């Protein structure tokens, strides 16, 4: 009966099974890629060993017997002075500490986010529980932009959900395995690109345009800091050589936090009250804490949140004043130039971030549709990296490596350093240099690992790109609602009725073409209108095969069955523009006979309010044999369900056309 279907639920077994199966199949492809990369590495390693033996040397670059001397070409390595590299050379060859922190920290975050995207509820729950609620609270233009991504996800829930898993796992792995060179910087750029996509379509611009925006809730969106970190990772190592970049990071974060303090202090936004005067509704912060406490999670975390909600309800003004003061003070401290002030400010900022992460954001990922740990952990990582970059200056390196006289050369003047026998500017062979490949096999391994991680990103991005080009939604959506087409092989019951134009039409007169048959009430404005739209979309999808198909509907109303009523229905649903469309009627007795033959139950609801009938679509081949029956109950009638059903019908018709 119409309306009995509840639509696609988050735990729909068809969607969940397809999602997990697709993840497994693509994981097997990934394993194959990793095996091929491992074989390539072993082949290159074997070639390197063979070359070393042929040259009469058992030394391979990077071994303890022949330490790598920065800037020394491979052929001269054996003749280089056998001295251990200086600490300055080791520092020059190693990755800057702040960059390493960002790369590993955000690499782990991307991997963690990818794992969260693998939850069974993601294909359906992502848009309904995470994206759409935020978008609905934003201005119309934001909703319009976000709807582009929501439509793609709803039309292809399995493909897109799987793609997001692999893209984020791939980006995270790429950041983790590529510490230096172009591949590492490329990982940073890819991270920036994907973070922007997530920020716009997944976070609705970080909810910046929604009411109640607050740093305490995660504004301006966690992935903004993923993007910021990606930009920093994409910079060359020379940018990290002194404290200027760290100073810029801390200044940027300081200005940002002062701005967030002003936003938090802005009156009339519901943060200064723990609860609003009558009807005593909770304030913004109290409401958020209570909402988070209600999500599925360990009891002790829920108890913390409930306790904080009660405290804020009673002392809302004091809590918000404390938040404003801390944000402003931390922001001002980060703008200071003295390392001691910056150090303790950074510590205070990280502690405040962790407190907010637990008591307000509820760790960010609990509740079944959490996709990341929210913004506090990324903010803390950026702050710590900025502090490390600020304090890890060339002056400190001089203090550790060079003698006190050279320590006075704050800017490491090359001529002065050269006169002292030091090497402040150490050039590494380029990423493609045979010298580096020959002397540093580990570099080859990391390049291959980066290639593998990039392949994982493509494994997700390519299917998503192809899905965006497809017409219509994935058939898995309609099959999740109504099940797949049921194959049968029986003679279709005959009928002889009259078309909307008044011409006599029988099933035998349609022989030679595939018939798509259904039953519609011409005065129904709910399910029948949806099914009519689905058939119109099917006709559009079958435009190339239109000459071999008839779309036929039989009136499913014993009272309203005149040609004028049918023609009005056709015009309203746009079916009058479909050339191969027939809407059939006849005497009530003839209609009831056809209903009975096809198993269609038509009853008038009490008080004559409406006509109730079951919804099916029959696919009849050119010889008059019923080949398939499809359950056509549209349920809630979402755009994705309609488009998916049209795609299912079109595919089924093509199968019949090919087989007859």
C-alpha positions in Angstrom: 0.0 0.0 0.0 1.2 3.5 -0.7 3.2 5.2 2.1 3.9 1.9 3.9 7.7 2.1 3.2 9.7 4.1 5.7 12.5 4.9 3.3 16.1 4.2 3.7 17.1 3.9 7.3 20.6 4.5 8.6 21.0 0.8 9.4 19.4 -0.4 6.2 20.9 -3.9 5.6 21.1 -3.6 1.9 23.1 -0.3 2.1 25.3 -1.5 4.9 26.1 -4.8 3.2 26.9 -3.0 -0.1 29.1 -0.5 1.8 31.1 -3.1 3.7 31.4 -5.3 0.6 32.7 -2.4 -1.5 35.2 -1.5 1.2 36.4 -5.1 1.3 36.8 -5.4 -2.5 38.7 -2.1 -2.7 40.9 -3.2 0.2 41.9 -6.2 -1.9 42.8 -3.9 -4.7 44.9 -1.9 -2.2 46.7 -5.0 -1.0 47.6 -5.8 -4.6 49.0 -2.3 -5.1 51.1 -2.7 -1.9 52.4 -6.1 -3.1 53.4 -4.6 -6.4 55.2 -1.7 -4.6 56.9 -4.2 -2.3 58.1 -6.2 -5.3 59.4 -3.0 -6.9 61.3 -2.0 -3.8 62.9 -5.4 -3.5 63.9 -5.3 -7.2 65.5 -1.9 -6.7 67.2 -3.0 -3.5 68.6 -6.2 -5.2 69.9 -4.0 -8.1 71.6 -1.7 -5.6 73.2 -4.6 -3.7 74.4 -6.1 -7.0 75.9 -2.7 -8.1 77.7 -2.4 -4.7 79.2 -5.9 -5.0 80.3 -5.2 -8.6 82.1 -2.1 -7.5 83.9 -4.1 -4.9 82.3 -2.4 -2.0 80.1 -3.8 0.7 79.1 -0.3 1.7 75.6 1.0 0.8 74.8 4.6 1.5 73.5 5.2 5.0 75.3 2.2 6.6 77.3 2.8 9.8 80.6 1.8 7.9 80.2 4.7 5.5 78.2 7.5 7.0 76.4 9.7 4.5 78.2 13.1 4.2 75.7 15.8 3.1 76.5 17.2 -0.3 79.0 14.3 -1.2 78.3 12.7 -4.6 77.9 8.9 -4.6 81.1 8.0 -6.6 83.2 10.0 -4.1 81.5 8.6 -1.0 84.1 5.9 -0.4 86.9 8.5 -0.6 85.2 11.0 1.7 86.8 11.7 5.1 85.6 9.0 7.5 84.3 11.4 10.1 80.9 11.3 11.7 78.6 14.0 10.4 78.3 17.0 12.6 75.1 17.7 14.5 74.5 20.6 12.2 74.7 18.3 9.2 72.4 15.9 10.9 69.9 18.7 11.6 70.2 19.9 8.0 69.5 16.4 6.7 66.6 15.8 9.1 63.1 17.2 8.9 62.4 20.4 10.9 60.7 19.4 14.2 57.7 21.7 13.8 57.0 20.4 10.3 57.4 16.8 11.5 54.9 17.4 14.3 52.3 18.8 11.8 52.9 16.1 9.3 52.6 13.2 11.7 49.9 14.8 13.8 47.6 15.6 10.9 48.5 12.4 9.1 47.2 10.5 12.2 44.1 12.7 12.3 43.3 12.0 8.6 43.8 8.2 9.2 41.5 8.4 12.3 38.9 10.4 10.3 39.0 7.8 7.5 38.4 5.0 10.1 35.5 6.9 11.5 34.1 7.2 7.9 34.0 3.4 7.8 31.1 3.2 10.3 28.1 1.3 9.0 25.8 4.3 9.5 27.8 6.7 7.2 26.3 6.0 3.8 22.8 7.2 5.0 23.5 8.9 8.3 26.2 11.3 7.1 23.8 13.6 5.2 20.8 13.2 7.4 22.5 13.5 10.8 25.7 15.5 10.1 25.5 17.7 7.0 21.8 18.7 6.5 21.1 19.9 10.1 24.0 22.4 9.9 23.1 23.5 6.4 19.4 24.1 7.3 20.5 26.5 10.0 22.6 28.5 7.4 21.4 31.1 4.8 19.8 30.0 1.6 22.9 30.4 -0.5 24.8 28.1 1.8 22.1 25.5 1.6 22.2 25.8 -2.2 26.0 25.2 -2.3 25.9 22.3 0.2 23.0 20.7 -1.6 25.3 20.0 -4.5 27.4 17.7 -2.3 24.3 16.3 -0.5 22.7 15.4 -3.8 25.9 13.5 -4.9 26.0 11.7 -1.6 22.3 10.8 -1.6 22.4 9.6 -5.2 25.5 7.4 -4.7 25.7 6.7 -0.9 27.8 3.6 -1.1 30.2 4.9 -3.8 30.8 8.3 -2.1 31.0 6.9 1.5 33.6 4.4 0.4 35.5 7.1 -1.6 35.7 9.3 1.5 37.2 6.5 3.5 40.0 5.8 1.0 40.7 9.5 0.3 41.2 10.3 4.0 43.2 7.1 4.7 45.3 7.8 1.7 46.0 11.4 2.6 46.9 10.4 6.2 49.2 7.6 5.0 50.8 9.9 2.5 51.7 12.4 5.1 53.1 9.7 7.4 55.4 8.0 4.9 56.7 11.0 3.0 58.8 13.2 5.4 60.9 15.1 2.8 60.9 16.4 -0.8 58.3 17.0 -3.4 56.2 14.0 -2.5 55.8 15.3 1.0 54.9 18.8 -0.1 52.5 17.3 -2.6 50.8 15.5 0.3 50.3 18.8 2.0 48.7 20.3 -1.1 46.3 17.3 -1.5 45.4 17.7 2.1 44.6 21.3 1.5 42.4 20.5 -1.5 40.4 17.8 0.3 40.1 19.9 3.5 38.5 22.7 1.5 36.0 20.2 0.0 35.1 18.9 3.4 34.8 22.4 4.9 32.4 23.6 2.2 30.2 20.5 1.6 30.7 18.6 4.8 30.7 21.4 7.4 28.7 24.0 5.5 31.6 26.5 5.7 32.2 25.5 9.3 28.7 26.7 10.2 30.2 30.3 10.2 26.9 31.6 8.7 24.7 29.8 11.2 23.4 31.4 14.4 25.1 30.5 17.6 28.6 30.1 16.0 31.3 29.9 18.7 34.9 28.8 19.0 33.7 26.6 21.9 31.6 24.6 19.5 34.4 24.2 16.9 34.1 27.3 14.7 35.4 27.9 12.1 35.4 24.2 11.5 38.1 21.6 12.2 39.2 21.2 8.6 40.2 24.8 8.4 43.2 23.8 10.6 43.8 20.7 8.4 44.0 23.1 5.5 46.3 25.5 7.4 48.6 22.6 8.4 48.6 21.3 4.8 49.7 24.7 3.6 52.6 24.7 6.1 53.6 21.2 5.2 53.7 22.2 1.5 56.3 24.8 2.2 60.0 24.1 1.5 62.3 23.3 4.4 64.1 26.7 4.0 61.0 28.4 5.3 61.5 26.5 8.6 65.2 27.4 8.9 64.6 30.1 11.5 61.8 31.3 13.8 60.1 33.6 11.4 57.5 31.1 10.2 56.8 30.0 13.8 56.3 33.7 14.7 53.8 34.1 11.8 51.9 31.0 12.9 51.6 32.2 16.5 50.6 35.7 15.3 47.9 34.2 13.1 46.6 32.1 15.9 46.7 35.0 18.3 44.7 37.3 16.0 42.2 34.4 15.4 41.7 33.7 19.1 41.2 37.4 19.9 38.6 37.5 17.2 36.9 34.5 18.7 36.9 36.1 22.1 35.1 39.1 20.6 32.5 36.8 19.0 32.1 35.0 22.2 31.5 38.2 24.1 29.0 39.6 21.6 25.7 40.2 23.5 22.4 38.7 22.5 23.8 35.4 21.2 22.7 33.3 24.2 26.1 32.6 25.7 25.9 35.0 28.7 22.9 33.1 30.1 23.0 29.6 31.5 19.3 29.5 30.9 16.9 31.9 29.2 14.2 33.7 31.3 10.8 32.2 31.1 10.2 29.7 29.6 13.6 28.9 31.2 15.0 27.2 28.0 18.7 26.4 28.3 21.3 28.8 27.0 23.5 28.0 24.0 26.3 26.5 25.9 24.1 24.6 28.3 22.0 23.3 25.5 25.1 22.1 23.6 26.4 20.3 26.7 23.0 18.6 27.3 22.7 17.6 23.7 26.2 16.0 23.8 25.5 14.2 27.1 22.5 12.5 25.4 24.6 10.8 22.7 25.7 7.2 23.0 29.0 7.2 25.0 30.7 5.9 28.1 28.7 6.8 31.3 31.6 8.7 33.0 31.9 11.0 29.9 28.2 11.6 29.9 28.3 12.4 33.7 31.0 15.0 33.1 29.0 16.7 30.4 25.8 16.6 32.5 27.7 18.1 35.4 29.1 20.9 33.3 25.6 21.6 31.8 24.2 22.0 35.3 27.1 24.2 36.4 26.7 26.5 33.3 23.0 26.6 33.8 23.5 28.1 37.2 26.6 30.2 36.4 26.3 31.0 32.7 27.6 34.6 33.0 30.7 33.6 34.9 31.5 30.7 32.5 31.2 32.8 29.4 33.2 35.6 31.1 36.0 33.1 31.9 36.0 31.8 28.3 36.2 35.3 26.8 39.0 36.3 29.2 41.0 33.1 28.4 40.6 33.5 24.7 41.6 37.1 24.7 44.5 36.5 27.1 45.8 33.6 25.1 45.5 35.5 21.9 47.4 38.5 23.3 50.1 36.2 24.8 50.7 34.6 21.4 51.4 38.0 20.0 54.1 38.6 22.5 57.7 38.5 21.4 59.3 37.0 24.6 59.7 33.2 24.4 58.8 32.7 28.0 55.4 34.4 27.6 54.7 32.5 24.4 55.7 29.2 26.1 53.3 29.5 29.0 50.6 31.0 26.8 50.8 28.0 24.5 50.6 25.6 27.4 47.5 27.4 28.7 45.9 27.4 25.2 46.5 23.6 24.9 45.0 22.9 28.3 42.0 25.1 27.5 41.5 23.3 24.2 41.5 19.9 25.9 39.0 21.0 28.5 36.7 22.4 25.9 37.2 19.2 23.8 35.9 17.0 26.7 33.3 19.2 28.3 31.7 20.9 25.3 32.7 19.1 22.1 32.3 15.6 23.8 35.5 14.4 22.1 33.9 15.2 18.8 33.5 11.7 17.4 31.0 10.0 19.7 27.4 9.2 18.8 27.6 7.0 15.7 28.1 9.7 13.0 31.1 11.6 14.3 33.6 12.1 11.4 36.5 13.7 13.3 37.6 14.7 16.8 36.4 18.3 16.1 38.6 21.4 16.1 40.4 21.4 19.5 43.0 18.8 18.7 43.9 20.4 15.3 44.1 23.8 17.0 46.4 22.4 19.7 48.7 20.8 17.1 49.0 24.0 15.2 49.8 26.0 18.4 52.5 23.5 19.5 54.0 23.4 16.1 54.1 27.2 15.9 55.8 27.3 19.3 58.4 24.7 18.3 59.1 26.5 15.0 59.4 29.8 16.9 61.9 28.5 19.5 63.8 26.1 17.2 65.8 28.9 15.5 69.1 28.8 13.8 70.6 30.6 16.8 69.7 27.6 18.9 71.2 25.2 16.3 74.4 27.3 16.5 74.5 27.0 20.2 74.2 23.2 20.0 76.6 22.7 17.1 79.1 25.5 16.6 81.6 27.1 18.9 80.8 30.2 20.9 82.5 32.5 18.4 80.3 31.2 15.6 77.3 31.4 17.9 77.7 35.2 17.6 77.0 35.0 13.8 73.2 35.1 14.3 72.5 35.1 10.6 75.1 32.4 9.8 77.0 34.4 7.3 78.2 31.9 4.7 81.7 33.4 4.3 82.3 33.6 8.0 81.1 30.0 8.5 83.2 28.8 5.7 86.3 30.5 7.2 85.6 28.5 10.4 85.5 25.2 8.6 81.7 24.7 9.0 79.0 24.0 6.5 76.0 26.0 7.3 74.4 25.7 3.9 74.1 22.0 3.1 72.6 21.1 -0.2 70.9 17.8 -0.7 70.8 16.0 -4.0 67.3 16.5 -5.6 64.6 13.9 -5.3 65.3 12.5 -8.7 69.1 12.6 -8.4 70.7 9.2 -9.1 73.2 10.1 -6.4 70.6 10.2 -3.7 68.8 7.1 -5.0 72.1 5.3 -5.2 73.3 6.3 -1.8 70.0 6.4 0.1 67.9 3.3 -0.6 65.5 4.4 2.1 64.6 7.3 -0.1 63.4 5.0 -2.8 61.3 3.1 -0.2 59.7 6.3 0.9 59.0 7.4 -2.6 57.3 4.0 -3.3 55.3 4.3 -0.1 54.2 7.8 -1.1 53.2 6.5 -4.5 51.2 3.8 -2.8 49.4 6.3 -0.6 48.6 8.5 -3.6 47.2 5.4 -5.3 44.9 5.0 -2.3 43.7 8.5 -2.7 43.0 7.9 -6.4 41.2 4.6 -5.4 38.6 6.8 -3.7 38.6 9.9 -5.9 38.2 8.2 -9.2 34.9 6.4 -8.5 33.5 9.6 -6.9 34.4 11.6 -9.9 32.7 9.1 -12.3 29.6 8.9 -10.1 29.2 12.7 -10.3 29.0 12.4 -14.1 26.3 9.7 -14.1 22.7 10.5 -14.8 20.3 9.4 -12.1 20.9 7.9 -8.7 22.5 4.6 -7.9 20.1 1.7 -8.1 21.1 0.6 -4.6 18.9 3.4 -3.1 15.6 2.1 -4.6 16.6 -1.5 -3.9 17.2 -0.6 -0.3 13.6 0.8 -0.1 11.7 -1.7 -2.3 14.0 -4.5 -3.0 15.3 -5.6 -6.4 13.2 -6.4 -9.4 11.6 -9.9 -9.2 12.2 -12.0 -12.3 9.1 -14.0 -13.5 8.1 -15.7 -16.8 4.3 -15.8 -17.2 2.0 -14.6 -19.9 0.8 -11.1 -19.2 -3.0 -10.9 -18.6 -4.7 -9.3 -21.6 -6.6 -6.0 -21.4 -8.6 -3.9 -23.9 -9.2 -0.3 -22.7 -9.3 3.3 -24.0 -6.4 5.7 -24.1 -6.4 9.3 -22.8 -7.0 10.4 -26.4 -10.0 8.1 -26.7 -8.4 5.4 -28.9 -9.0 1.7 -28.2 -5.8 0.1 -26.9 -5.1 -3.6 -26.1 -2.0 -5.4 -24.9 -1.9 -7.3 -28.2 -1.8 -4.0 -30.1 1.4 -3.2 -28.3 3.2 -6.4 -29.3 6.7 -5.9 -30.6 7.6 -3.3 -27.9 8.5 -3.7 -24.3 5.7 -2.5 -22.1 6.3 -0.7 -18.8 2.9 -1.1 -17.0 1.7 0.4 -13.8 -1.6 1.6 -12.1 -2.1 5.3 -11.2 -4.9 7.3 -9.6 -5.4 10.5 -11.7 -6.5 12.5 -8.6 -3.8 11.3 -6.3 -1.2 14.0 -5.5 1.2 11.9 -3.4 2.5 8.5 -4.4 1.0 8.3 -7.9 2.5 11.7 -8.7 5.9 10.5 -7.6 5.6 7.3 -9.6 4.5 9.3 -12.7 7.6 11.5 -12.3 9.8 8.3 -11.9 8.4 7.0 -15.2 9.0 10.3 -16.9 12.6 10.2 -15.7 12.8 6.6 -17.0 11.6 7.7 -20.4 14.4 10.3 -20.5 17.0 7.8 -19.5 15.7 5.5 -22.3 15.6 8.2 -24.9 17.9 6.2 -27.3 15.5 3.1 -27.0 12.2 5.1 -26.9 11.0 3.7 -30.2 11.0 0.1 -28.7 9.2 0.9 -25.4 5.7 1.8 -24.3 4.9 3.4 -20.9 1.4 2.4 -20.0 -0.7 3.2 -16.9 -4.2 2.0 -16.1 -6.5 4.1 -14.0 -6.7 3.0 -10.4 -9.8 4.9 -9.3 -13.3 3.6 -9.9 -14.8 7.1 -9.6 -12.4 9.5 -11.3 -11.6 7.9 -14.6 -12.7 10.3 -17.3 -10.4 11.3 -20.2 -10.4 14.9 -19.0 -9.2 13.9 -15.5 -6.5 11.7 -17.0 -5.3 14.5 -19.4 -5.1 17.0 -16.5 -3.0 14.5 -14.6 -0.7 14.0 -17.6 -0.3 17.8 -18.0 0.5 18.3 -14.3 3.1 15.6 -14.3 4.7 16.5 -17.6 3.7 13.1 -19.2 1.9 14.8 -22.1 5.4 15.5 -23.5 6.3 11.8 -23.4 5.5 10.5 -26.9 5.4 6.8 -25.9 3.0 7.3 -23.0 -0.5 5.8 -22.7 -2.9 6.3 -19.9 -5.8 3.8 -20.1 -9.3 3.9 -18.8 -12.7 2.2 -19.4 -15.9 1.1 -17.7 -15.5 0.5 -13.9 -16.2 -3.2 -14.5 -13.4 -3.5 -17.1 -11.0 -1.7 -14.9 -11.8 -3.9 -12.0 -11.2 -7.0 -14.1 -7.8 -5.7 -15.1 -6.9 -4.9 -11.5 -7.8 -8.4 -10.4 -5.8 -10.0 -13.1 -2.7 -8.1 -12.1 -3.2 -8.4 -8.4 -3.9 -4.7 -7.8 -6.1 -4.1 -4.7 -8.1 -0.9 -5.1 -10.3 0.3 -2.2 -12.0 3.5 -1.3 -11.0 4.8 2.1 -13.7 5.5 4.7 -15.8 8.6 4.0 -14.4 8.5 0.4 -11.3 10.5 1.4 -9.0 8.8 -1.0 -8.4 5.6 -3.0 -5.9 3.2 -1.7 -4.0 0.7 -4.0 -0.7 -1.1 -4.0 2.0 0.1 -6.3 3.8 -2.1 -8.8 5.5 -1.8 -12.2 5.3 -4.7 -14.6 7.9 -5.2 -17.4 6.3 -7.0 -20.3 8.4 -8.0 -23.3 7.5 -7.7 -27.0 5.9 -11.2 -27.1 3.5 -10.4 -24.2 5.5 -12.2 -21.4 5.8 -10.7 -18.0 9.5 -10.6 -17.3 9.9 -8.6 -14.1 7.7 -7.1 -11.3 9.1 -4.1 -9.4 7.7 -2.8 -6.1 7.0 0.9 -6.9 6.1 2.1 -3.4 8.0 5.4 -3.2 7.9 5.7 0.6 8.9 9.2 1.5 9.6 10.0 -2.1 13.0 11.6 -1.8 14.7 12.9 -5.0 17.4 10.2 -4.7 14.8 7.4 -4.3 12.8 8.6 -7.4 15.9 9.0 -9.5 17.2 5.6 -8.3 13.9 3.9 -9.1 13.9 5.4 -12.6 17.5 4.1 -13.2 16.4 0.6 -11.9 13.4 0.5 -14.3 15.6 1.8 -17.2 18.2 -0.9 -16.6 15.6 -3.6 -16.3 14.0 -2.5 -19.6 17.4 -2.6 -21.3 17.9 -6.1 -20.1 14.6 -7.2 -21.6 15.4 -5.4 -24.9 18.7 -7.2 -25.2 17.2 -10.6 -24.3 14.2 -10.6 -26.6 
